[in-house]
Amino acid sequence: MPELFEKARAYLDALETERQAALALSREKAEEAKQLQARLDGFQEAVKMLRGHIPEGNLGVSDDPPAPAVKEATEPAPKRGTRRNIRELIERELSFSGQPMTARQIAKAIEYTLERTEMALSRMEKHGQVLRGEGDRWAAGMTAITHINGRAPGAAGGRF
């Protein structure tokens, strides 16, 4: 019988040790939660001070509760951001690279799909904005260069 009491006592001691560890951990977590709340409060105060200086759409922080994770099927799709001027991006990339590029390289550089990049390049070629060279490499055309720097090529008062 004394052996049974020793086992029970050992079990109670182990439970008490676990309880003490859990209490210590919960105190640490409570302290961490207090620190996080203080950081959040400070950041929200900073945002309130800056509201007059930053456009509302760029804050990225709201006093509203977070949106639910699951959307209902009846909600309209969120609107996209502003459209990028792909032709201008292509012209800029080709002029900055200074060497002919493949459509795949251009698409990767401007973060656009290959198919739509090829479509834009074809349209730009019709307007003389880009030139297709050997190996299906594209280069900026003369009108593209004029468009980007705003002056006619070689218009340096006779100097180069």
C-alpha positions as CSV (number, residue, x, y, z in Angstrom):
1,M,0.0,0.0,0.0
2,P,2.8,2.5,0.7
3,E,4.0,1.9,-2.9
4,L,0.6,3.1,-4.2
5,F,0.8,6.3,-2.1
6,E,4.3,7.0,-3.4
7,K,3.0,6.7,-7.1
8,A,0.1,8.9,-6.3
9,R,2.4,11.5,-4.7
10,A,4.8,11.4,-7.6
11,Y,1.9,11.9,-10.0
12,L,0.6,14.9,-8.0
13,D,4.2,16.4,-7.9
14,A,4.4,16.0,-11.7
15,L,1.0,17.7,-12.1
16,E,2.1,20.6,-9.9
17,T,5.3,21.0,-11.9
18,E,3.3,21.2,-15.1
19,R,0.9,23.7,-13.6
20,Q,3.7,25.9,-12.5
21,A,5.3,25.8,-16.0
22,A,1.9,26.6,-17.5
23,L,1.5,29.6,-15.2
24,A,5.0,30.9,-16.0
25,L,4.3,30.5,-19.7
26,S,0.9,32.2,-19.4
27,R,2.6,35.1,-17.6
28,E,5.1,35.4,-20.5
29,K,2.3,35.3,-23.0
30,A,0.4,38.0,-21.1
31,E,3.5,40.2,-21.0
32,E,4.0,39.6,-24.8
33,A,0.4,40.5,-25.4
34,K,0.8,43.8,-23.4
35,Q,3.8,44.7,-25.5
36,L,2.1,44.0,-28.8
37,Q,-0.9,46.0,-27.7
38,A,1.4,48.9,-26.8
39,R,3.0,48.8,-30.2
40,L,-0.4,48.6,-31.9
41,D,-1.6,51.6,-29.9
42,G,1.5,53.6,-30.7
43,F,1.2,52.8,-34.4
44,Q,-2.4,53.7,-34.5
45,E,-1.6,57.1,-32.9
46,A,1.1,57.7,-35.5
47,V,-1.4,56.9,-38.3
48,K,-3.9,59.3,-36.8
49,M,-1.3,62.1,-36.8
50,L,-0.3,61.3,-40.4
51,R,-3.9,61.1,-41.8
52,G,-3.8,64.6,-43.1
53,H,-0.5,63.9,-44.9
54,I,-1.1,60.5,-46.5
55,P,-4.0,59.8,-48.9
56,E,-6.5,57.5,-47.2
57,G,-6.2,54.7,-49.8
58,N,-2.4,54.3,-49.0
59,L,-2.7,53.8,-45.3
60,G,-3.2,50.1,-45.3
61,V,-4.5,50.3,-41.7
62,S,-8.0,50.8,-40.7
63,D,-9.9,51.1,-37.4
64,D,-12.5,48.8,-38.9
65,P,-12.5,45.1,-37.8
66,P,-10.8,42.8,-40.3
67,A,-13.0,41.5,-43.1
68,P,-14.3,37.9,-42.7
69,A,-12.1,35.3,-44.2
70,V,-14.9,33.7,-46.2
71,K,-16.6,35.8,-48.9
72,E,-20.2,35.3,-49.9
73,A,-20.9,34.3,-53.5
74,T,-23.1,37.3,-54.0
75,E,-20.3,39.9,-53.4
76,P,-18.9,41.5,-56.5
77,A,-15.3,40.9,-57.4
78,P,-12.9,43.5,-56.0
79,K,-11.9,46.2,-58.4
80,R,-8.4,46.1,-59.8
81,G,-5.9,48.8,-59.4
82,T,-5.1,51.3,-62.1
83,R,-4.1,49.9,-65.5
84,R,-0.5,49.9,-66.5
85,N,0.5,51.5,-69.8
86,I,2.2,48.3,-71.2
87,R,3.4,50.0,-74.4
88,E,5.2,52.6,-72.3
89,L,6.7,50.0,-70.1
90,I,8.0,48.0,-73.1
91,E,9.5,51.2,-74.6
92,R,11.2,52.1,-71.4
93,E,12.5,48.6,-70.9
94,L,13.9,48.4,-74.4
95,S,15.5,51.8,-74.2
96,F,17.1,51.2,-70.8
97,S,18.5,47.8,-71.8
98,G,20.2,49.2,-74.8
99,Q,20.1,45.9,-76.6
100,P,17.5,43.8,-78.4
101,M,15.4,41.6,-76.1
102,T,13.1,38.6,-76.7
103,A,9.4,38.9,-76.0
104,R,9.9,36.5,-73.1
105,Q,12.6,38.7,-71.6
106,I,10.5,41.8,-72.0
107,A,7.4,40.0,-70.4
108,K,9.5,39.0,-67.4
109,A,11.0,42.4,-67.0
110,I,7.7,44.2,-67.0
111,E,5.9,41.4,-65.1
112,Y,3.3,40.7,-67.8
113,T,2.1,37.6,-69.6
114,L,4.0,36.5,-72.6
115,E,1.0,36.3,-74.9
116,R,-0.1,39.9,-74.2
117,T,3.4,41.1,-74.4
118,E,3.7,39.6,-77.9
119,M,0.4,41.2,-78.8
120,A,1.5,44.6,-77.6
121,L,4.8,44.2,-79.5
122,S,3.0,43.4,-82.7
123,R,0.8,46.5,-82.4
124,M,3.8,48.6,-81.5
125,E,5.7,47.3,-84.6
126,K,2.9,48.4,-86.8
127,H,3.2,52.0,-85.4
128,G,7.0,51.9,-85.8
129,Q,7.6,52.1,-82.0
130,V,9.6,48.9,-81.9
131,L,11.7,47.0,-84.5
132,R,11.9,43.2,-84.7
133,G,15.4,41.9,-85.5
134,E,16.9,38.5,-86.2
135,G,16.1,35.8,-83.7
136,D,12.8,37.5,-82.8
137,R,14.6,40.1,-80.7
138,W,12.9,43.4,-80.3
139,A,14.6,46.8,-80.1
140,A,13.2,50.3,-79.5
141,G,12.3,52.1,-82.8
142,M,13.2,55.7,-83.5
143,T,9.7,57.0,-82.5
144,A,10.0,55.2,-79.2
145,I,13.3,56.9,-78.4
146,T,11.8,60.2,-79.4
147,H,8.8,59.6,-77.2
148,I,10.8,58.7,-74.1
149,N,13.4,61.5,-74.0
150,G,11.1,64.0,-75.6
151,R,13.6,65.1,-78.3
152,A,14.4,63.9,-81.8
153,P,17.3,61.4,-81.9
154,G,20.6,63.1,-82.7
155,A,19.2,66.6,-81.9
156,A,22.2,67.7,-80.0
157,G,23.0,70.9,-81.9
158,G,25.3,69.0,-84.3
159,R,27.2,67.4,-81.4
160,F,27.2,63.8,-80.4
